[in-house]
Amino acid sequence: MKVAFYAPLKPPGHPIPSGDRAMARLLMAALAKGNHEVELASRLRSREADGNPIRQAEIAAMGRQQAERLIRRWRALPEAERPSLWLTYHLYYKAPDWIGPRVADALGLAYVVAEASHAPKRAQGPWAEGHAAVEAAIRRADAVIALNPTDMACVRPLVSPSSDGGGLHLMKPFLDESPFQAAMAARLRHKRELVTAYGLDPEQPWLLAVGMMRPGDKLASYRVLAEALAGVLDRRWQLLVVGDGPARAEVEAALAPVGTERLRFAGALGAERLAAAYVSSDLMVWPAINEAYGMALLEAQASGLPVVAGDSAGVASIVASGATGILTTLGNAAAFAHAVRLLLDAPQRGQQMRQAALAKVAADHRLAVAATALDKILTAASLRAQREAGSRALASA
């Protein structure tokens, strides 16, 4: 199947790494693994973060213009060379899809949304137009895929129950496990390289935190982490922090009371060096304030790394508390510190969690598993769209 792919929040080629960029790329990889031909339909970022109505109108106009160009270009092609399905990844009121529904309607394509967030409270206010566009896109969709179970309650009322491939589908977050498997095979070498690069002590447990350094929820997570680790200073450990961004000074200030001898800041790392950090560490620590699910937490488990994280429905969908890690009350630094201490004091339990994490990823979160699930949903949605188009044609005859 030829699939037009669009990520309005952050395109897969964006230079700044994030979980959104990673999942956009992974969805394209899953499509390719399912033998679909994928075309990136647009790189337009529709996100408008400030509630500026003029800027929102400009972005919407650019979206309509791009839609018209795509319609003209694809109409000029033989039908067999056109996309038969449009897949939009991650839309919400600040980043609606101004392109996909228009193109799908004009060309009779199936329209599928993955990771849609619907916030009814945004029906009024500075993002009301974006909210309305998201709501219309969800209603228009031939299928909606949820990656975060937290999103389902507000999305479900907009999706008509269906027995023919439509409706709302929950799909587990996933990744390509092969880079992490390769890193595990060279764990001792990677660990030696990290000792040299950052002056880490190989005789102490290494804690790892991975997160962008930006104001808001990420900074809040770093502050909870700092407070929690300040309560575990009676144990031996060092913390390697991977990430960068505009709030780096605030992150460093928050963690400073932990002590410079325990802290190592690596900055942003490329995929290979990040995988090396995962497999070389002993415990992933991330409070996950308002995290959708946390790609870094999934990557850690794919590397056999136990996790201590804040508990939310999204995080709980990828971390099995008590088996692959420990989830603590969101924002509770004391509970987080207690969980870290438990695993520092019981390395054998950590080893058991390593094996359980690898088994969970292999069973539930591999790229091949996702490719099969995605193919099933898209194939059914495409057939559904074809049937509906046929019914409309008969009705108008």
N, C-alpha and C positions, 0 to 999 in steps of 0.2 A: 504494500500500500504506500502511496506517496503522501507524506504528512508534512504540512506546513506548521512550523514550530515558532512560538513567540513567548518571550518572557518579559512582560512590561515593567516589572520591578527592577530587574537587573539582567541585562543580556549575558549569555554565556561567555562572550568575549571580553567582558568588562575587566579592566586591569586590577581592580581591588578584590582580593579573595574574600569570600564569605560563604556561609551555608547556602544562601540563595543561588549564588553563582555555581557552587558545586552541584546542587540538585538540578539546576537547568542543564548542566553538562551531562549529568548522569541520566536524565530523562532522554536526552538525545542519544546517548550511548545505548540505553535500553531499547530504544526504537530501532537502532541499527542492528543490535543483537537479535531482535525479533524479525530481521529481514525486511524492515520498512526503509523506504528511501526518504530521508529527512532533509528538508530545506528550511533554513532559518529565514522566516518570512520578513522580519523587521528587527532592527536594533534600537528602535525608539524606546527611550525610558519615559514612561508616563508618570512616574512618581513626582508628586508635588507636595512637599513636606510642610509648607508654611501656611496653607489655607488661603493662598493668593488667587482670587477668582480670575484675574486677568491672565496670569500664567497658566492656570488650569484650562481656560478657554483656548489659549494658544496651543497647548499640547493636544487638546481634543481636535482642533483644526488640523494640526499636523497629522494626527492619526487618520482623520477622514481623507486627507490628501493621499497618504500612503495607501490606504485601502483602495481608493479609486485607481491608483497606479497599478496595484496588484491585480485588481479586477480586469483592467484593460490588458495587462500583459498575459494573464492566464487565459482570458477569453480568446486571445489570438493563437493559443496553442491547441493542437488536437486534444480531444478530451482525455485520451490515454496518457498524455504527458502532463496533465494538470494534477495538483493535489486533490485527493478525494476526502481528506479530513484535515481540520485545523485543530491543533492542540495548544492551548494557552496555559502557561505555568505561572501560578501565584499572582492572583489579582486581589486587591483589597481597595478600600475607599480612597486611599492616597495614590494608588497605582492601578487604575481601571484599564480594561482592554477597549480601546477606541477603534481597533482595526478588525479583529477577528470576526465578531458577529456580522459586521457589514459585508465582509468578503464572503463569509459562509452563506449568508442569505442570497447574495447576488449570484453565486456560482453553484448553489445547492450542495455545499459541502457539509459533512458532519462536523459538529462543533463540540469539542470536549475541553473541559477545564480541569486542571490538576491543582490542588491546594488553593481553593477559593476561601476567602474569609468574608463573612457577612456580619456587619455590626449595625443592627437596627437603630441604635442610638445616634448614628451618623446621618439619619434621614433628614435632619435639620442641622444647619451650621455651615461652616466654611467649606466642607467637602461634600455637600449635599449632591452636587452633580456627579461626582465620582461614585458616591454611594449608589445613586440611581443607576449608573452605568453598570456597576458590578451586579446589582440585583437583576437587571435586565439580561446580562450575560449568563448568569446562573440559570435563570428561567429558560433562556434560549437553548442551553446546552443539551446535547443528546446524551451526555453522561458527565457526571462530576466525580472526580477522584479526590478523596481526602487523604492526606498524608499525616495529618495531625488530628487525632480524635476530638480534640477540644473544639475544632471548627464545626463539627457535624451538627451540633444542636441548633445553631442559627442558620446553617445552610439547608438543612433537611426540609423546612417548611416551603422552600422555594423550588424544590425538586419533586416532580411528579413521580410517585411510585410506578415502577415499570417492571414488566416480566419479559421484556424483549431487548434487554441490554442497556436500557437507559437507567435513570435513577442515580443514587448516591452509592459510591463504592469506597470502602476503606482499604487502602494499600499501604503496607508498611514501608517506612523509609528504607533506603537501600544504598549500597555503594559497590564499587568495583574493588573486591578484596585482594586482587592480585598484587598491587604495590605494597600492601602491608605484609602479605605472605613473603614477598621477596625480601623485605626489610627484616622480618623475623629470622630468615635464614642467615642473615649477616649481623645478628644482634651484637655479638661480642665486638666485632669491628666497629659498629656504630657507637657502642658504648665508649670504646677507647677514644674515638674521634670527639665525642662530646666532652669527655674528661679534658682533652687537650684544648678544645675550642672555648670552653666556658669555665674551666677550673673546678669542675664538679668533683666531689670526693666519691670514688667508686665504692667506698666502704659504708657510705650512708645511704638510706633509702632516698630515692628521687621522687618528689611529687611533681606533677606536670599540670599546668593550667594553659589552655589554648583559647584565646578569645580576642576579637577585635577590641581596640581601645578607643571607644567613642562614648560620648555622653549618653545618659539614659540607662537602659537595662544592663548593658555590658559593664559600664562603670559601677553600677549598683552591685553586680555580681562580684567584681573585683573587691569592692569594699566589704562585702560579706565574707569573702575569702580571707581578706586581711584580718578581720576581726576574729574569724574562726582560728586561723593559724597562730594568732597571738595567744590563743588558749592551749596550744600544743607545743609550747617552747620547752617543756620538760622532756621532750623526745628528740632523738637525733633524726634529722631530715634536712634536705635542701629542696628548694623550689625552682624549677625552670619555667619561666613565663614566656610563652610564644604568642606574639601579637604586636600590633602597632596601631597608631591612629592618632586623631587629634586630642584625645584625652590621656595620652601617655604620661604627661607630667602628673596628672591627678592620680593615675594608677600607681606610679612609682611612689608618690607621697603617701598614698593609702597603705602600701605594703612596707614602707620604710621602717615602722616600729618592729617588724619581724626581725630585722637585723641584716645588714649587708652581707654578712658571712654566709647567710642561708639563701640569698636571692641571686638568681642569674636571669638576666633579661636577654632573650635571643632575638627580639624583634620579629618581624614577619619572616616566615620561612617558606621556601618552595616545597612542592609536594614531596620530593625525595627526602629532603632534610627533615621535614615534619614527620614523615613515617619513621625515620631513624629515631626521632625524639620519643615517639610513642613506644616503640618496641624496647627502647633502652630504659624507660622509666618504670617505677614500681607502683604508682597510683595516680590516676587522673582525678583532679579536684576541680570542680566547677559548680558554683551555686545555681546557675541556670535560671536567673531571675527572668520571668516572662519569656523563656525560651520556647520556641515552637516545638522542637524536639532535640535539636542540637546535633549537627553533623559531626562535630568534634567528638562528642560522646560515643557516637556510632563508630567513628574511625578508631577511637581508643580501644573499643572492644574488638574490632577487627584485627587489632594488633596484640590481642591477648592482655589488655591492660584493665585491671579492675577500676571501677568508677565510684567516686563519692560525688553526688550531685543533689541539687534541690528537686523536690518531688512535684511534678505536675503531670497532667494526663499525657501530654506529648512526650515528655522525658520517660515516663513510666512505660510508654509503648515500645521503647528500645532498650531500657535498662531493667533487668529483672532484679528488683531489690531483694537482697539476701542471697542471690545466686551469682549475678555478674557484677554486683556492686551493692552500695547502700544508698538509698534515697532518704533524704531528711526533709523536715518541714521547710517549705520555701522561705528563705530569708532568715532562718533561725541559726545564727552563728554558733551558739552553744551546742546545738544538736549536730551541726556539721563537724565541729571540733571533736565531739565524742566519736563520731563515725570514723574520722581520720585516725584517732588514737586507737580505736578497736583494730583497725587493719594494720597499723604500724606494729602493734603488739602481737599480732597473730599472722606472721608471714605465711604460714601453712594455709591459712584460710584464703589469703590473697592468691596463692598458687592455685587453689581449687577454683577461685573466681576467674582466674586467667583461662583455665580450660573451659569453664562454663560460658564465658564470653565468646570464645572462638566457636563453640558449638552453636550458640544462639545465632551468631551472625551467619554461620554456614546454613542453618536451617531456615532462617526467616528473612535475612537482609542482603543476600547475595544479588549481584547484578542479573544473573541468569534467572533467579526466582522472580525478580521484578519484571524482566523482559517477558516472561510467560504470562504473568498476571496482566501486564499492560496490553499485550497483544490481544488477549481475550476480551478485555474491556473495549478496546478500540475497534476490533472487528465487529463486535455486537453493536456498537454505536453506529458504525458505518452502515450496517445492514438496516438498522432502525431508521436512519436518515433516508436511505433509499426507499424503504417502504412508505414512509411519510410523504416523500416527494411523489411517488407513484399514486398515492391516495389523493393528493392535491391535484395531480394532473387529471385523474378520472373525474374528480368533482367539478373541474372547470371545463371538461369536454362537453 
